[in-house]
Amino acid sequence: MEAFVRLFVALDATTKTQEKLAALVDWFSRSSASDAAWSLFFLSGRKLPQLVPAKRLRALASTLAEISPWLFEEAYAAVGDLAETVALLLPTDLVEPAEQSPPKAASGGLWSVDHGPLPPDSGLAAWVDAYLQPLRGADEATQFRLLKRAWSQLDPTGRFVWNKLLTGGFRVGVSQSLVTRAVAEASGLPVDLVAHRLMGEWRPTAEFYARLVSTEGDQVDAARPYPFALAQSLVPPGSGAPDTLFPSAIGQLPGRPEDYLAEWKWDGLRAQLVRRSGAPLLWSRGDELLTDRFPELDSAARKLPEGTVLDGELIAWRDGQVLPFTLLQKRIMRKTLSRSILAEVPCSFVAFDLLEHNGIDWRSRPLRERRAALEQLLTAPQAERNAASEQAPAQSSTIRIAEAFYGKSPSELTALRAESRERGVEGLMLKRLDAPYCAGREEAGWWKWKVDPYTVDAVLVAAQVGHGRRANLFTDYTFAIWEGETLVPFAKAYSGLTDAELKEIDALVRQSTVDKFGPVRSVTPQLVFELAFENLQRSSRHKSGIAVRFPRILRRRTDKSIRDADTLERVLALLPSLSSAAVPSRERGETISRQRTFAWAEPNPEAGDAR
């Protein structure tokens, strides 16, 4: 554990990518397979399910720190991070009784709760097995004993790192692509191969890591998707004039318009449809298996030829119209899909790329070849299909091919982009026809040109302290707009201001506080801000009757008084002209997490998978 803490300190101490990479390569080169597997798990943003309820964790920490719960809560509010608060408050001389010293070895290779404290120089995997996984489902007394035992073996920095693993909030400023690159360099394997092996579901075991870094064969599970290609932003919202699309002098986009294919940027969920051996599988970009969430795709997907992998977007679709993303969320977040929800929110898979064809990896081929094969696969008449794809589906209601535009001039692309909101999409995608399919963002040859956001002038009416380095500042704001003579809460936002602006607003919030509701302060309405957001929908949960998507602060409007703020009537006029069936009756406020949570947590290696 001490070695992993030192890795954390090294990564946290620098902002230079090469220094982070060197530290990671050194770690993976020296670590055991089991320690490497668990570190890869945590460094790539994965986490175990909740092991100890936060309320219980606070109570146990308060007991060990010998302070009242209210004082712990005050400290937590000031620090803004539970893991850090616990690490700071625990006494440095927290020790286990001498009679609980550990034996030389534990039976079965695992350290039981009855075996006493684990030495801090033991590996990360040993600590996870001894102190982390046994917490799940244990009674309060056992959890107290395990937590005290772990904390007693660590210094404050070690406790902080351990608490981050415990609470699922471990972050250290490294991307998954950087971690993948480090594993590749440490093992001498191509980065693409390591990235592909890491796709899909896997368990952090020594056996898995050995397969991951094996030099024998490609060792890729047939069920795994490919690493996803990502797009770069073409221009900041609001600055995409027609003559700035392909300027040779500025180089905003290299090449000529005829070098590109344009597609709609769908407002859905990115996914890959994998049809290799057995039933088809649907994978999200967050490595979540979504097959059971979209049963209407199964029939058409089974008609795809063996050895087919499609990249595309899952969208809610009915009567030739894209439905709001909030409806798609209802489908994804429900554990049980009733007939009514399937009828209310029918979905389709819009394919825009062919990554594998007849069992052959096509990612190195240029987009123009992949697109032509995709069109042949999904739209060609049955008589024109070759024997290998004889049973492939034509364009169907559940698997569609993305509409493509070739050789459009900048002015024509601008006109298409202007249709985006009417079509229920987010803008345009521009993709180089000669580009291979590359994992990540920089080399993909894809650019996204989103529509300009909606904007509204709103009044600051409440504020809450932030987290992490913002824990001592009021940085999370609630904004309101006018409904008649009343200010109605409209949106919450916390991004878009500089550090200097945040400090200035924090001082004004403290000076104008009129009431407190837990961590939230109600303030005298006096500050006006311009907010931007991507979309809005009707919502019975919100006092304003609408919910906005991705709100953020553009600027403070010092030139406007609160009476100049926008009205609810004006904002309602921005609502898309959708049918009543397309508007959700209740906004559930659900979101899709890009971070995986894994339900297995047995310390016994012989126990079954609890997923």
Disulfide bonds with the S-S distance in Angstrom:
none
